[in-house]
Amino acid sequence: MNNDSSSRIASGLRTWVAKAAPGSQLPSTRSLVAEYQASPVTVQKALQALTREGAIESRPGVGTFVRAVRSARPSDYGWQTAALRSPQAPLRPASAAMRNAPNDVIAFHSGYPDRELLPERLVRAALTRAARGEAALSRPPAAGLPELQSWFAHELAGATPAGITPPTPSHVVVLPGSQSGLSSIFRALVGYGQPLLVESPTYWGAILAAAQAGVRVIPVPSGAGGPDPEELARAFDETGARMFYAQPNYANPTGAQWDGPRGEQVLDVVRKHGAFLLEDDWAHDFGITTTARPVAASDDSGHVVYLRSLTKSVSPAIRVAAIIARGPARERILADRAAESMYVSGLLQAAALDVVTQPAWQTHLRSLRHQLQSRRDLLLTSLLQYAPQAHIENVPRGGLNLWARLPDGTDVEQLARNCESAGVVIAAGTEWFPAEPAGPFIRLNYAGPNPGAFPEGARIIGRELSRSPG
């Protein structure tokens, strides 16, 4: 009988809903009980039936309403074409290094170390302490927490030789990651339409930041030992550029590290041309058989703008980096940062400072050195055995990546697609070149997950290379 009653009530309500405007409120349950001479339970059953049909919707604490029926229609964004016009810089696709890959593939593409290479316990404890402290509720200074500024300055000062004035905390600007620092430096110190010299190949994110800033990128060839100082001098003379972007330690993607004389030679060229060297020390903490030697430690006249990141070595969730710059250049960068983001989260700054000042941080770095070496050597051995066509010119002494030259004529984009179909994700080397690629290359990250699968991954790469028409 209750089912018959609820069906009768539902039928009556359907008729009511059909005549009502979308959004109209239904009579209250009490009113429906009185109208249909039924129990509240029976009325609720009828309302639930209409809800399942999509005819009505309930809003807790407000009432029941006739559901608005939204007809699907195509969106017209054509007006934005006229409003936006052509972009000032070509729109580049997202880097392969930023892709998330399924757990069931062998991933060589990422630009980040695997979770097991991070100081997880230190990070979790630091975030807990930071959340309980003053940093969780207060606004930090625009240039960064003074204690964190001091840490960055002290670290670089520790590498500064006698006779060179070490940096001070006042030279430091804390950033929400080094990528934002690149953008600020290009806007503040290079300027729209002006030339910027960069190593080739180089970090894809720097190429992207330069493009978005409207900076003209001029490639300077760079090998396992860094750029040729004479080629660099010629590029400065020909272009009138006032900045050279480089990664002297464990460069992404090549893994190259400059020796001491090369750093001095490059610095001499920069000084002679009254220019800046933007030193990106992203892999400072990833030394394997050597230790990072910042070129900035040899300069106290403001020619080197030093960019130091903690994001990859501490945690991708703690995006904290710093610029160390002297003179008016520092003030211009700080002004750009203030316009861009005002300040960096004090919570993240406090957590980063907590991690790097713990005694266990140095213990972690020593362990990390051994882990990276075993992973690098395993991937090298696997490639030599299963994919000898992938030539590794430079065995990196630090960093996260191997840079492999493939046989001439290899279609690296097609190779990447074929490998992915077979369960291996690699990064085609084309995106690391600011101009035309100097050849077919791939970048392989040996800091990714599941190193036990490296031999199988190398076997698949070798098999797909053997099938390549190149």
C-alpha distance (Angstrom), angle and dihedral (degrees) to the residues before:
residue distance angle dihedral
M1 . . .
N2 3.79 . .
N3 3.80 89.6 .
D4 3.81 90.4 52.2
S5 3.80 90.2 48.4
S6 3.79 94.1 48.2
S7 3.81 90.4 47.9
R8 3.81 89.7 50.7
I9 3.81 90.7 49.9
A10 3.83 92.1 46.1
S11 3.80 90.9 50.6
G12 3.79 91.2 51.0
L13 3.80 92.1 47.9
R14 3.80 91.7 49.7
T15 3.77 88.8 57.7
W16 3.81 89.9 48.3
V17 3.82 92.5 47.8
A18 3.81 92.2 48.4
K19 3.80 90.1 59.4
A20 3.82 96.9 40.3
A21 3.79 126.2 88.9
P22 3.82 118.5 -109.8
G23 3.79 109.6 -87.5
S24 3.81 94.4 27.2
Q25 3.79 113.6 144.4
L26 3.81 117.8 -119.7
P27 3.81 120.8 -131.3
S28 3.78 113.4 -86.6
T29 3.80 121.2 -92.1
R30 3.83 89.1 -108.7
S31 3.79 90.4 54.9
L32 3.80 92.3 48.7
V33 3.81 91.4 48.7
A34 3.79 89.6 54.5
E35 3.81 94.4 42.9
Y36 3.80 96.5 49.2
Q37 3.81 97.3 31.4
A38 3.81 89.7 -128.8
S39 3.77 136.1 130.2
P40 3.83 121.3 -93.8
V41 3.83 89.4 -113.2
T42 3.80 91.2 56.4
V43 3.79 91.7 48.7
Q44 3.80 90.7 49.8
K45 3.82 90.7 52.5
A46 3.79 89.7 54.3
L47 3.82 91.9 48.5
Q48 3.80 90.6 48.6
A49 3.80 90.5 52.7
L50 3.80 91.4 54.1
T51 3.80 90.7 45.7
R52 3.81 90.8 54.9
E53 3.78 88.8 50.5
G54 3.79 89.9 53.9
A55 3.79 93.8 -120.2
I56 3.81 96.2 118.4
E57 3.79 138.1 18.9
S58 3.77 131.1 -151.6
R59 3.80 122.5 -134.7
P60 3.82 108.8 -162.8
G61 3.77 112.6 -121.7
V62 3.81 92.1 7.8
G63 3.81 110.1 61.2
T64 3.81 143.8 -107.7
F65 3.79 121.3 -55.6
V66 3.77 140.6 -172.0
R67 3.77 105.4 -98.5
A68 3.78 115.5 -115.9
V69 3.78 110.6 -122.7
R70 3.79 110.4 -140.7
S71 3.76 113.7 -158.5
A72 3.79 115.7 -143.4
R73 3.76 113.7 -116.8
P74 3.79 132.7 163.7
S75 3.80 116.5 -95.8
D76 3.77 117.5 -122.2
Y77 3.80 113.2 -147.6
G78 3.76 94.3 159.8
W79 3.81 91.6 116.8
Q80 3.82 88.8 66.8
T81 3.80 90.6 64.6
A82 3.80 89.6 65.7
A83 3.80 93.9 39.9
L84 3.82 96.3 49.2
R85 3.82 100.2 34.9
S86 3.82 115.8 -172.7
P87 3.81 117.6 -24.7
Q88 3.80 115.4 -105.5
A89 3.81 89.8 -132.2
P90 3.82 128.7 33.9
L91 3.79 111.4 -97.2
R92 3.80 108.1 -116.0
P93 3.82 121.5 -155.7
A94 3.79 119.0 -114.3
S95 3.79 113.3 -82.0
A96 3.78 119.8 -101.4
A97 3.81 86.2 -127.4
M98 3.82 89.8 68.5
R99 3.81 96.3 53.1
N100 3.78 121.3 115.1
A101 3.79 110.4 -133.1
P102 3.83 127.6 -157.6
N103 3.79 117.0 -102.7
D104 3.79 92.8 -115.1
V105 3.83 95.8 64.9
I106 3.80 131.1 80.9
A107 3.80 103.1 -114.0
F108 3.82 119.2 -153.1
H109 3.81 95.7 149.9
S110 3.80 107.3 76.7
G111 3.77 124.0 109.7
Y112 3.80 92.3 -149.6
P113 3.81 134.1 73.4
D114 3.77 119.4 -107.7
R115 3.78 118.1 -95.0
E116 3.80 92.8 -108.4
L117 3.84 88.5 63.0
L118 3.81 92.0 58.2
P119 3.82 126.2 90.2
E120 3.80 90.8 -113.4
R121 3.82 98.3 167.9
L122 3.79 91.9 48.1
V123 3.81 91.7 49.0
R124 3.80 95.2 48.7
A125 3.80 92.7 47.6
A126 3.81 91.5 46.4
L127 3.80 93.1 51.2
T128 3.82 90.6 49.3
R129 3.80 92.2 51.7
A130 3.81 92.3 44.0
A131 3.82 90.9 51.8
R132 3.80 89.9 55.2
G133 3.79 94.4 47.5
E134 3.76 136.8 78.0
A135 3.81 92.4 -91.5
A136 3.80 90.5 72.1
L137 3.81 92.0 67.8
S138 3.79 108.0 22.5
R139 3.80 133.8 81.0
P140 3.81 113.0 -117.8
P141 3.82 123.5 -141.1
A142 3.79 115.6 -83.7
A143 3.81 92.4 -112.2
G144 3.80 93.1 49.1
L145 3.79 141.0 -94.6
P146 3.83 107.4 -40.3
E147 3.81 91.7 -130.7
L148 3.82 91.5 53.8
Q149 3.80 91.6 45.7
S150 3.79 87.3 53.7
W151 3.80 92.4 50.7
F152 3.81 93.6 52.6
A153 3.80 91.8 45.9
H154 3.81 92.7 46.4
E155 3.81 92.6 50.6
L156 3.81 93.3 54.5
A157 3.81 91.0 40.9
G158 3.79 88.5 57.7
A159 3.82 88.9 64.0
T160 3.82 94.9 43.8
P161 3.83 112.9 111.0
A162 3.79 125.1 -134.4
G163 3.79 113.0 -79.3
I164 3.81 93.9 35.3
T165 3.81 119.2 97.9
P166 3.81 107.4 -123.0
P167 3.81 121.0 -131.7
T168 3.78 121.1 -96.3
P169 3.81 130.0 -145.3
S170 3.79 89.4 -100.8
H171 3.82 88.9 67.1
V172 3.82 92.1 59.8
V173 3.81 127.9 94.3
V174 3.81 115.0 -174.5
L175 3.81 115.9 -140.1
P176 3.82 138.2 -163.7
G177 3.81 90.1 -116.5
S178 3.78 131.2 -34.1
Q179 3.81 94.3 -92.0
S180 3.80 91.0 69.2
G181 3.80 88.0 47.4
L182 3.79 91.2 57.1
S183 3.80 90.8 51.6
S184 3.81 92.4 49.4
I185 3.79 93.9 47.2
F186 3.80 93.2 49.3
R187 3.81 91.6 48.9
A188 3.79 96.4 41.9
L189 3.81 102.7 38.0
V190 3.81 106.0 23.4
G191 3.79 106.3 30.8
Y192 3.77 136.9 -155.9
G193 3.78 114.4 -48.9
Q194 3.82 93.9 6.9
P195 3.83 124.6 124.3
L196 3.79 123.5 -101.0
L197 3.80 121.8 -170.1
V198 3.81 115.2 -141.2
E199 3.77 135.4 175.6
S200 3.78 114.5 -103.7
P201 2.96 116.2 -108.3
T202 3.78 98.9 28.5
Y203 3.80 144.2 152.0
W204 3.80 110.6 -50.2
G205 3.82 91.0 -142.8
A206 3.80 91.2 60.4
I207 3.80 90.0 51.5
L208 3.80 89.1 50.2
A209 3.82 94.0 47.2
A210 3.79 91.0 49.0
A211 3.79 91.8 50.1
Q212 3.79 92.2 50.3
A213 3.80 90.3 48.8
G214 3.80 89.9 52.3
V215 3.79 92.1 -117.3
R216 3.82 119.6 152.9
V217 3.80 108.4 -123.6
I218 3.83 116.7 -144.8
P219 3.83 114.2 -168.7
V220 3.80 121.2 -136.6
P221 3.82 114.1 -168.1
S222 3.79 113.2 -115.1
G223 3.79 130.1 -174.9
A224 3.78 139.5 -176.2
G225 3.81 91.4 -59.2
G226 3.78 97.1 40.7
P227 3.82 131.6 -102.3
D228 3.78 124.4 -24.9
P229 3.82 105.4 -105.8
E230 3.81 91.0 -142.7
E231 3.81 91.8 53.0
L232 3.81 88.9 48.2
A233 3.81 92.0 50.8
R234 3.80 90.8 49.3
A235 3.82 90.8 51.0
F236 3.81 90.6 51.7
D237 3.81 90.8 49.2
E238 3.80 94.5 47.5
T239 3.81 98.4 44.1
G240 3.79 105.4 30.0
A241 3.82 87.9 -132.7
R242 3.79 118.9 169.7
M243 3.82 99.7 -160.8
F244 3.79 138.4 49.9
Y245 3.82 118.2 -163.9
A246 3.81 113.9 -152.3
Q247 3.81 144.8 154.5
P248 3.82 106.5 -140.8
N249 3.82 93.4 178.5
Y250 3.83 122.8 58.6
A251 3.80 94.4 -27.4
N252 3.77 120.9 -144.1
P253 3.01 114.3 -95.7
T254 3.82 104.9 6.1
G255 3.81 101.2 42.3
A256 3.81 89.7 -133.7
Q257 3.79 120.4 160.4
W258 3.80 123.8 -163.8
D259 3.79 117.4 -132.9
G260 3.80 121.0 -132.4
P261 3.83 96.9 -93.7
R262 3.82 92.0 48.8
G263 3.79 90.8 52.9
E264 3.81 91.1 50.8
Q265 3.82 91.7 47.6
V266 3.81 92.5 51.2
L267 3.79 90.8 45.8
D268 3.83 90.3 51.4
V269 3.82 90.3 53.3
V270 3.80 91.3 49.0
R271 3.81 92.2 49.2
K272 3.79 92.7 47.1
H273 3.80 90.6 55.4
G274 3.80 95.0 44.6
A275 3.79 89.8 -119.2
F276 3.79 142.1 132.8
L277 3.78 129.7 -107.5
L278 3.80 110.3 -149.2
E279 3.80 102.7 -154.1
D280 3.80 112.9 -161.7
D281 3.81 106.5 -161.0
W282 3.81 95.3 179.6
A283 3.83 94.1 143.3
H284 3.80 98.3 44.8
D285 3.82 91.9 127.3
F286 3.81 96.0 46.1
G287 3.79 102.6 76.7
I288 3.82 114.9 143.9
T289 3.81 110.2 174.7
T290 3.82 96.0 0.2
T291 3.78 137.8 34.7
A292 3.79 124.4 -118.4
R293 3.81 113.0 -97.3
P294 3.82 110.1 -162.3
V295 3.79 114.6 -144.4
A296 3.82 85.8 -149.4
A297 3.81 88.9 71.7
S298 3.82 88.3 70.3
D299 3.80 96.2 52.3
D300 3.80 129.4 73.5
S301 3.80 99.1 158.1
G302 3.79 97.3 79.3
H303 3.80 98.7 -103.9
V304 3.82 93.5 119.6
V305 3.79 120.0 64.8
Y306 3.79 103.8 -164.1
L307 3.81 121.2 -151.4
R308 3.81 116.0 -166.6
S309 3.81 123.1 -179.3
L310 3.82 132.5 -163.2
T311 3.80 96.0 179.1
K312 3.79 98.8 95.7
S313 3.79 98.3 37.5
V314 3.83 99.1 42.3
S315 3.82 103.1 30.6
P316 3.81 137.7 -50.8
A317 3.82 86.0 -125.9
I318 3.82 91.2 60.9
R319 3.77 101.8 65.0
V320 3.78 101.0 -172.3
A321 3.80 127.6 142.1
A322 3.79 137.2 146.5
I323 3.78 142.5 -141.2
I324 3.79 119.5 -143.8
A325 3.79 109.2 -160.0
R326 3.79 134.1 153.2
G327 3.77 133.0 -144.9
P328 3.82 127.4 2.5
A329 3.81 90.1 -23.5
R330 3.79 89.6 70.4
E331 3.80 91.9 51.3
R332 3.79 92.4 50.6
I333 3.80 91.4 50.3
L334 3.80 91.7 47.8
A335 3.80 90.9 50.3
D336 3.80 90.6 52.5
R337 3.80 91.6 48.2
A338 3.81 91.2 50.3
A339 3.80 89.8 53.8
E340 3.80 92.2 45.4
S341 3.81 103.6 45.6
M342 3.84 108.7 -14.6
Y343 3.82 92.9 -139.1
V344 3.80 143.6 -7.3
S345 3.81 120.3 -103.3
G346 3.79 107.5 -84.3
L347 3.79 89.1 -149.1
L348 3.81 92.2 60.2
Q349 3.80 92.3 42.8
A350 3.80 91.6 51.8
A351 3.81 91.5 47.9
A352 3.80 93.1 48.9
L353 3.80 91.3 48.6
D354 3.79 90.6 48.8
V355 3.81 92.2 53.2
V356 3.81 98.1 47.8
T357 3.80 94.3 45.1
Q358 3.81 95.2 52.9
P359 3.83 115.6 102.4
A360 3.81 87.1 -129.4
W361 3.83 89.9 64.2
Q362 3.80 92.1 72.9
T363 3.80 89.9 45.2
H364 3.81 88.6 53.1
L365 3.82 92.3 50.3
R366 3.80 91.8 51.7
S367 3.79 90.3 51.5
L368 3.80 91.1 44.9
R369 3.80 91.0 56.1
H370 3.83 90.9 58.5
Q371 3.80 93.7 43.9
L372 3.79 92.7 51.7
Q373 3.79 91.5 48.1
S374 3.80 93.6 52.4
R375 3.82 91.3 47.8
R376 3.80 93.4 46.4
D377 3.80 92.6 49.0
L378 3.80 92.7 46.3
L379 3.81 91.8 53.3
L380 3.80 92.1 44.8
T381 3.80 91.7 50.9
S382 3.81 91.5 46.0
L383 3.81 92.9 51.2
L384 3.79 91.8 47.6
Q385 3.80 90.1 52.6
Y386 3.80 101.7 39.3
A387 3.81 106.7 19.2
P388 3.81 109.0 29.8
Q389 3.81 88.3 155.9
A390 3.83 87.2 74.0
H391 3.81 101.7 80.7
I392 3.82 118.0 -155.8
E393 3.80 106.3 -158.1
N394 3.80 95.2 177.9
V395 3.80 124.8 37.1
P396 3.80 100.1 -151.0
R397 3.79 118.1 -125.3
G398 3.79 89.7 -152.6
G399 3.77 143.7 -11.0
L400 3.78 128.3 74.8
N401 3.80 107.3 -82.0
L402 3.79 148.7 72.7
W403 3.81 117.4 -148.7
A404 3.79 110.5 -149.9
R405 3.80 126.8 -166.2
L406 3.81 112.8 -147.2
P407 3.81 129.0 -155.9
D408 3.79 114.6 -73.8
G409 3.77 112.5 -90.8
T410 3.80 95.0 30.2
D411 3.79 111.5 144.1
V412 3.81 97.8 -137.0
E413 3.80 94.6 -172.4
Q414 3.80 91.1 54.3
L415 3.80 90.1 44.0
A416 3.81 90.0 54.1
R417 3.81 90.5 51.3
N418 3.79 92.6 47.9
C419 3.79 92.7 48.4
E420 3.79 91.7 49.1
S421 3.81 90.7 51.9
A422 3.81 86.4 54.6
G423 3.81 92.9 49.8
V424 3.82 102.7 -94.7
V425 3.81 123.0 109.8
I426 3.81 115.9 -155.6
A427 3.79 133.3 168.0
A428 3.80 118.5 -118.7
G429 3.78 109.8 -131.9
T430 3.79 96.7 -132.4
E431 3.81 95.3 93.1
W432 3.83 92.3 60.8
F433 3.79 92.8 63.3
P434 3.83 117.8 87.0
A435 3.82 89.5 -156.0
E436 3.80 132.6 10.2
P437 3.83 113.4 -21.7
A438 3.79 114.7 -101.6
G439 3.79 88.9 -137.1
P440 3.81 142.4 -38.0
F441 3.81 110.1 -50.7
I442 3.79 138.5 161.9
R443 3.79 128.5 -161.4
L444 3.80 117.5 -139.4
N445 3.81 121.5 -166.8
Y446 3.82 112.0 -145.5
A447 3.82 91.9 -173.2
G448 3.80 93.8 70.2
P449 3.80 128.4 109.9
N450 3.80 128.2 -68.8
P451 3.82 103.5 19.8
G452 3.80 88.1 -174.7
A453 3.81 86.8 74.9
F454 3.83 94.2 55.2
P455 3.83 94.3 98.2
E456 3.80 91.5 50.9
G457 3.79 90.5 47.1
A458 3.80 91.2 51.1
R459 3.81 90.0 48.2
I460 3.81 90.9 54.9
I461 3.81 92.1 46.9
G462 3.81 89.9 50.8
R463 3.80 92.0 48.2
E464 3.80 93.0 50.1
L465 3.82 90.9 46.2
S466 3.80 90.4 53.5
R467 3.81 88.4 54.4
S468 3.81 92.6 48.4
P469 3.81 115.3 107.0
G470 3.81 88.6 -132.3
